[in-house]
Amino acid sequence: MTDVGRDHVIVSWEPPDSDGNEPLLGYEVEKSAAVGGLTGGAAGTFVSAGYVDAGTLSFRVTRLHEGCDYVLRVSAENRVGLSQPAATERPVTVKLPFGQLFHRLTRSYQVLSGILPGAAAPAGRNRVGEAFG
């Protein structure tokens, strides 16, 4: 994985060691909800997340649910058909990267408190609305 967000994962891979003596046409990327948590690694039914051409070695898997675990897999395709899939070693938990949640909550608090970012605080109050002095 090169990036995990609250509703997506960017997965990348290397080309297969063998192309089966036929040029690669592309890669099928699939996703499945993980069954049994992070230690189980089992997957439910796989569905297509998308398809990319043979020159593309990464894909942004979208329409994921924050806090859920997913197993991702990629299959190479040539004229003969699809290869056996290569899957993630462990399920991936979709979530905000560390630190972003605090930033998002801080911005919301400023709006809810009625003090816009960059605005001067009312006389006798600091920026979070508490009396001082």
ChimeraX attribute file (.defattr): number of C-alpha atoms within 10 A of each C-alpha:
attribute: neighborCount
match mode: 1-to-1
recipient: residues
	/A:1	14
	/A:2	11
	/A:3	12
	/A:4	18
	/A:5	17
	/A:6	17
	/A:7	16
	/A:8	19
	/A:9	23
	/A:10	14
	/A:11	19
	/A:12	14
	/A:13	15
	/A:14	8
	/A:15	13
	/A:16	12
	/A:17	6
	/A:18	9
	/A:19	14
	/A:20	14
	/A:21	9
	/A:22	11
	/A:23	13
	/A:24	21
	/A:25	16
	/A:26	18
	/A:27	26
	/A:28	19
	/A:29	25
	/A:30	20
	/A:31	22
	/A:32	20
	/A:33	21
	/A:34	23
	/A:35	16
	/A:36	12
	/A:37	17
	/A:38	15
	/A:39	9
	/A:40	11
	/A:41	17
	/A:42	16
	/A:43	18
	/A:44	12
	/A:45	9
	/A:46	16
	/A:47	12
	/A:48	14
	/A:49	18
	/A:50	15
	/A:51	17
	/A:52	15
	/A:53	13
	/A:54	15
	/A:55	11
	/A:56	14
	/A:57	14
	/A:58	17
	/A:59	21
	/A:60	17
	/A:61	19
	/A:62	15
	/A:63	11
	/A:64	20
	/A:65	16
	/A:66	14
	/A:67	13
	/A:68	16
	/A:69	23
	/A:70	27
	/A:71	23
	/A:72	28
	/A:73	21
	/A:74	26
	/A:75	18
	/A:76	23
	/A:77	22
	/A:78	17
	/A:79	11
	/A:80	11
	/A:81	12
	/A:82	16
	/A:83	16
	/A:84	11
	/A:85	15
	/A:86	14
	/A:87	15
	/A:88	15
	/A:89	10
	/A:90	17
	/A:91	24
	/A:92	21
	/A:93	22
	/A:94	20
	/A:95	19
	/A:96	15
	/A:97	11
	/A:98	7
	/A:99	8
	/A:100	11
	/A:101	11
	/A:102	10
	/A:103	10
	/A:104	10
	/A:105	10
	/A:106	12
	/A:107	12
	/A:108	11
	/A:109	14
	/A:110	14
	/A:111	11
	/A:112	10
	/A:113	11
	/A:114	13
	/A:115	16
	/A:116	14
	/A:117	10
	/A:118	7
	/A:119	9
	/A:120	11
	/A:121	14
	/A:122	11
	/A:123	8
	/A:124	10
	/A:125	13
	/A:126	13
	/A:127	17
	/A:128	12
	/A:129	13
	/A:130	8
	/A:131	11
	/A:132	8
	/A:133	5
